[in-house]
């Protein structure tokens, strides 16, 4: 059996891993850009009805996503898990189910149909994305290789986003700008792409169990069976994840910045159509430019972190600053009704795409290192529970944000299906897209100053974990490592790796194959 450090992650493996984010990025880029517009324009739903579909489906999915994480953490104890992998089994199962995505884009089916189909897609996304997101941490512990996996997956995500906003525009050239079949055909085409992508990832990836030696240190956690006991352990695991300081800060950065982009994306179509009096094809064109710029933008942020050793926090602040500038520009041209050349608009959306790529890439790059910090405290590998918590918190807040968007537009007098909106509705659109987005980003911006995970601090952390696994005494830890561990975990060194507040006490654990 080979050691984990002997199996390397090159760009071929990274691409095989990352293509699943064509689904993660593409499917929800299409939904975020077009589905609310599709529901209210072609399906006979009011803005409030459409918003309630997003809210209900995502709340339900948010509750089930941590369950999915808990299941994948423990699925290796089953026959299927041992044969197909505790994470990868769900990728194989989900690949053919991707064609459910095409069912979203049918017209005249009624509210309950749209609720049911959207709920099925949210549940499918949890079954794919929760186990898939854990694989980067399982496949390698090297900073550069994890950054490569995260970077390539975000390039695939941005490519999916580019296809999501550009393909409908291309199809419109053949079907017409106001033909709902454009969206139906788009859904069918992307269903096939997602099916193939998930299957490729299943074939190209591996799990930690495939490379670990039999005597690798791993505490044996004794847990009782039964549904109630598993629910209790799930709740305890969820709550314990927030005891890790770096994860708490990471969640704030991740949730607020991603939700800001969701708000921007959901309202941007309304901004272009009603505030700038452009057609839907213009939305596709400008967002295509931004999505295209996101691919080289992600590569640039990868180089900032890996080659130039810029800290994740500093790189995030650069990203947020550029987005603030874009928001100010969009607000200015609305307020002054300034005529802007296509060349200048293109430059602005190139900047937006490049900046947005950093906002998306860096938090997901950070996430792959969180289980290492948790291991220093708990002596366990809990990638699944962290992935589940991230999905739970994000989808809960996104569901609330989209519901609020629907309520605000409804109260502001938005008229569904109308080509002209009252001034109050236009002001609501501007308030949401400019000021709500900027406010959410500001929270993330200031939180980055407290986040201390870097390449150097991660290296010290891994060195100390390796030393403790080999039986090293807690008293021999270097002062620099003690300080780093406190910054990352939120605990003094004497409280981690089995320590207690009353003083350091080695926790007695049963190790597989040992007493």
Beta strands, then each sheet from edge to edge (+ up, - down):
end
